[in-house]
Each structure stands twice: as structure tokens, then as C-alpha cells.
Amino acid sequence: MKTYLPNTAEIEKKWILLDAEKEVLGKLAVKIANALRGKDQPTYTPHLDTGANIIVINAEKVQLTGNKNENKEYIKHTGFMGGRKVMTAKEVREKKPEFMIESAVKGMLPKGRLSRQVYSNLHVYAGPEHPHAAQKPELAN
């Protein structure tokens, strides 16, 4: 019996809408990462982009467990001496709430060219509106 290998022309990319309201950040990121890679489908192939396009709304209302709102730190570096910038999760939520979900999902994806291509299929929005109504996204359960 031969292993089924989907052709790039045969792959149908769905659009899935996820609501982040009252969802825990880590559990939501796992769902998104698996759907982006296509691991939730029977046609999953490790070296092909068989996943879906994901739209996440209400990113500002995602939940963090415990004291992570005050203790979790997001670190970036400007490249200059002493250019380390540290922001808590509370500050990130106020300035750019999409970044919390984007960074959590990006950390769960493998590193490489395919991962960067798959990551471009993620669209995160802070509020309930999104500009992808023409794609007719399915509401995820």
C-alpha cells in the first residue's frame, strides 16, 4: 500500500474564525498552531502547507492564568548597547494585544522556511471586526 501524498493543487485551504474571548492564551495558541500546520486534518504532510488560514478576533480579551499578567515578560533588543526592552503582559495587552497571541503561536511552530510561510496564514485582530468577510470563514468550535 502506498502512502498518500497530497499534491499542492489538491490542497484546499479553509478559513477558520476563532474568538479569543475567555480563552486561555496557551491553549488557544496550541489550537491555532495545529490548525496552521494542518495537523488536525487527515491529509497532514510535514513538508507541505496543508493547514488553514486562521482569523483570531478579540485578542485583547485573551486570559492569562495565575499572576502572569504582572509577572510574564516580553523581551526585545534594539541591537545597541543596553538596548534591552522589557514589557509585562499587562503593558503588551494595552499597547498591542495581537502580539501576545502572535508570539505564543510563533514559538510553537517549528523554525524554517515552511514555518514562516505557514505563520503568514495567521491574522490576529484586537477587536471583534475583521476584513476577511469575503472569504466566508467558518466559526471554529
C-alpha positions as CSV (number, residue, x, y, z in Angstrom):
1,M,0.0,0.0,0.0
2,K,1.4,3.4,-1.0
3,T,1.3,6.4,1.3
4,Y,-1.0,9.2,0.1
5,L,0.9,12.4,-0.7
6,P,-1.3,15.4,-1.4
7,N,-0.4,17.5,-4.5
8,T,-0.2,21.2,-4.0
9,A,-3.0,21.7,-6.4
10,E,-5.3,19.3,-4.4
11,I,-4.8,21.1,-1.1
12,E,-7.9,23.2,-0.2
13,K,-7.2,25.9,2.3
14,K,-10.1,26.7,4.6
15,W,-10.6,29.9,6.6
16,I,-11.3,29.4,10.3
17,L,-12.5,32.1,12.7
18,L,-11.5,31.8,16.4
19,D,-12.8,34.0,19.2
20,A,-10.2,34.6,21.8
21,E,-12.6,35.9,24.4
22,K,-12.4,33.9,27.7
23,E,-9.8,31.6,26.1
24,V,-6.5,30.8,27.9
25,L,-3.5,32.0,25.9
26,G,-1.5,28.8,25.8
27,K,-4.5,26.5,25.0
28,L,-5.6,28.8,22.2
29,A,-2.1,29.0,20.8
30,V,-1.9,25.2,20.6
31,K,-5.2,25.1,18.6
32,I,-4.0,27.8,16.3
33,A,-0.6,26.2,15.7
34,N,-2.0,22.8,15.0
35,A,-4.6,24.2,12.5
36,L,-2.0,26.4,10.8
37,R,0.2,23.3,10.2
38,G,-2.7,21.1,9.2
39,K,-2.1,18.6,12.0
40,D,-5.9,18.4,12.6
41,Q,-6.5,17.1,9.1
42,P,-6.0,13.5,7.8
43,T,-4.0,14.9,4.8
44,Y,-1.3,16.3,7.1
45,T,2.1,16.2,5.4
46,P,5.2,17.5,7.3
47,H,6.8,19.2,4.3
48,L,3.7,20.8,2.8
49,D,1.5,23.7,3.9
50,T,-1.8,21.7,4.4
51,G,-3.2,23.9,7.1
52,A,-5.9,26.5,7.2
53,N,-5.9,30.3,7.3
54,I,-6.8,31.4,10.8
55,I,-8.5,34.6,11.9
56,V,-8.4,35.4,15.6
57,I,-10.7,38.2,16.9
58,N,-11.0,39.7,20.4
59,A,-7.3,39.2,21.1
60,E,-7.4,41.9,23.9
61,K,-9.7,39.6,25.9
62,V,-7.5,36.5,26.0
63,Q,-7.0,35.2,29.5
64,L,-3.7,34.5,31.4
65,T,-3.7,32.1,34.3
66,G,-2.1,32.9,37.7
67,N,-0.1,36.1,38.1
68,K,1.2,36.1,34.5
69,N,-0.5,39.4,33.8
70,E,2.1,41.1,36.1
71,N,5.0,38.6,36.0
72,K,5.2,37.4,32.4
73,E,7.8,39.5,30.5
74,Y,8.2,40.1,26.7
75,I,11.8,41.0,25.9
76,K,13.2,42.6,22.8
77,H,16.6,44.1,22.0
78,T,17.3,47.1,19.8
79,G,20.7,45.9,18.9
80,F,22.5,48.8,20.7
81,M,24.4,48.5,24.0
82,G,21.9,48.5,26.8
83,G,19.0,48.3,24.4
84,R,17.1,45.6,26.1
85,K,13.4,46.5,26.4
86,V,11.2,44.5,28.8
87,M,7.4,44.8,28.9
88,T,5.0,42.9,31.1
89,A,2.0,41.1,29.7
90,K,-0.3,43.9,31.1
91,E,1.7,46.6,29.2
92,V,1.7,44.5,26.0
93,R,-2.1,44.0,26.3
94,E,-2.6,47.7,26.5
95,K,-0.3,48.7,23.6
96,K,-0.6,45.8,21.1
97,P,-2.8,42.9,22.3
98,E,-2.3,41.0,19.0
99,F,1.4,40.5,19.8
100,M,0.6,38.1,22.7
101,I,-1.1,35.6,20.5
102,E,1.3,36.0,17.6
103,S,4.4,35.4,19.7
104,A,2.8,32.4,21.5
105,V,1.9,30.8,18.2
106,K,5.2,31.6,16.6
107,G,7.0,29.9,19.4
108,M,5.0,26.7,18.9
109,L,5.8,26.4,15.2
110,P,9.0,24.7,14.0
111,K,11.7,27.0,12.7
112,G,12.4,27.2,9.0
113,R,11.1,28.3,5.6
114,L,7.9,26.4,5.8
115,S,7.1,27.7,9.3
116,R,7.5,31.3,8.1
117,Q,5.1,30.6,5.2
118,V,2.6,28.9,7.5
119,Y,2.8,31.8,10.0
120,S,1.8,34.2,7.3
121,N,-1.6,32.5,7.3
122,L,-2.4,33.8,10.8
123,H,-4.4,37.0,11.1
124,V,-5.0,38.4,14.6
125,Y,-7.2,41.4,15.4
126,A,-7.7,43.1,18.8
127,G,-11.5,43.8,18.4
128,P,-14.5,41.8,17.1
129,E,-14.2,43.2,13.5
130,H,-12.0,41.7,10.7
131,P,-11.7,42.5,7.0
132,H,-12.0,38.8,5.8
133,A,-15.7,38.5,5.4
134,A,-15.4,37.8,1.7
135,Q,-13.5,34.6,2.5
136,K,-16.5,33.3,4.4
137,P,-14.6,31.9,7.4
138,E,-16.1,29.0,9.4
139,L,-16.6,29.6,13.1
140,A,-14.4,27.1,15.0
141,N,-16.0,25.1,17.8
